[in-house]
């Protein structure tokens, strides 16, 4: 899966509540692995989600945490 397939996906918390959309991702240049994604939540708020907070990526990005934990 490449960046264009992840950016724009809807992000859901562990209770399947919609949080927002993935708007960016950061890659560690030494390993070429994704280190975190940025989720836009509403008009202004953005949340940084580290890779260990992500449960799985399919049609949507499912997180292991709740909205309050972001």
C-alpha positions in Angstrom: 0.0 0.0 0.0 1.4 3.4 -0.9 0.8 6.9 0.6 -1.9 7.8 -2.0 -3.9 4.8 -0.9 -3.8 5.8 2.8 -4.2 9.6 2.6 -7.9 10.4 2.4 -9.0 7.3 4.3 -11.4 7.7 7.1 -9.9 7.0 10.6 -12.0 5.1 13.2 -11.2 4.7 16.9 -11.3 1.4 18.7 -15.0 1.7 19.3 -15.6 2.3 15.5 -16.4 6.0 16.0 -15.4 8.2 13.1 -12.5 10.5 14.0 -11.8 12.2 10.7 -9.6 11.7 7.6 -5.9 10.9 7.2 -4.3 14.0 5.7 -0.6 13.2 6.0 2.0 10.5 6.9 5.6 10.7 8.0 8.3 8.2 7.0 11.5 7.5 8.9 14.2 8.1 6.3 16.6 5.6 7.8 14.1 2.6 7.6 11.6 3.9 5.0 8.8 2.8 7.5 5.8 4.9 8.3 6.4 6.5 11.8 3.0 8.2 12.1 0.0 9.6 10.4 -1.9 12.8 10.9 -5.7 12.7 11.2 -7.8 15.9 10.6 -10.6 15.9 13.2 -13.1 18.6 12.3 -12.2 22.0 11.0 -9.1 22.8 13.0 -8.0 19.9 15.2 -5.4 17.5 14.0 -4.1 14.4 15.8 -0.7 12.7 15.4 -1.2 9.0 15.5 1.9 6.8 15.9 2.2 3.6 14.1 1.8 1.5 17.3 -1.7 3.1 17.7 -2.9 1.7 14.4 -4.7 -1.7 14.5 -5.2 -2.2 10.8 -5.6 -0.5 7.4 -8.2 -1.6 5.0 -11.0 0.5 3.5 -10.6 2.6 6.6 -7.8 3.1 9.2 -8.7 1.4 12.4 -7.0 2.6 15.6 -6.3 0.8 18.9 -7.2 3.9 20.9 -10.2 6.0 21.6 -10.8 9.6 20.6 -10.1 10.7 24.2 -6.7 9.0 24.1 -5.5 11.1 21.1 
